[in-house]
């Protein structure tokens, strides 16, 4: 009989692409995942992984077995959901994935709250790019995702995945002191031509949004510096190397040398929780979504800098009693 944990390891490699990434998602070491798959190869008398450069690739037989593993894991998930629903108490392991600034600015307080109020729930966080997170939840690699989109680039939810709004994260134009915009109360998008920009690399949601926005205003962006993390982007602005559009969530206090300016119309990215339809009735999912929404007003308030004039926190999401 095939071992479910070994099938789970193979499925994780098929979803994440590498043994290391699969191990991180499962909370194991890479060697443990490799051992699980080696045992599965012996059980099935089938080669499942082949070396390819420094990594591995799944054989055709492995892809077929991984698809069957997904079906079995779906059955297990439904059984666990029914049991948890009958108990009416959030429990068991809950794999949560979130993009970087949500993992830093929102999830710590949410996970701490859940741990205190629901000790039977073992929620575990993995930081992922929002481009990848929706696919991970659709394939069953994680149970719940916190992702985001922008007002001009909606986040698609694939079939079999449900979503609920958490709140709106406002975005500001950051410029060095002495910049021509530094003393302005607000700047319109039509005025952004000829600037040197600092942003995330291509393929990231924020980068794509910036390109669309500037081109929509008639400007071809001049991207001079690129970095993954917002603190790095802020540091580059502080050094006088360009300007940036950076959301407030998880940004932290601005250093000396950086001035925040309102961009009109103000860019907004929307935060969502996403989960598989089959797990919608699981108390752990419903309670986590409720907790995300309950903590959002505080997270968005902390994100709003003290130098801002009018309080715009009323655009944040409101707590709700159910994820739907």
Buried (B, 14 or more C-beta within 10 A) or exposed (E): EEEEEBBBBBBBBBBBBBBBBBBBBBEBEBEBBBBBBBBBBEEBEEEBBEEEEEEBEBBEEBEEBBEEBBEBBBEEBBEBBEEBEEEEBBBBEBBBBBBBBBBBBBBBBBBEBBEEEBEEBBBBBBBBBBBBBBBBBBBBBBBBBBBBBBBEBEBEBEEEBBBBBBBBBBBBBBBBEEBEBEEBEBBEBEBBEEBEBBBBEEEBBBBBBBBBBBEEEEBEBEBEBBBEEBBBBBBBBBBBBBBBBBBBBBBBEBEEBBBBBBBBEBBBBBBBBBBBEBBBEBBBBBBBBBBBBBBBBEBBEBBBEEEBEEEBBEEBBEEBEEBE
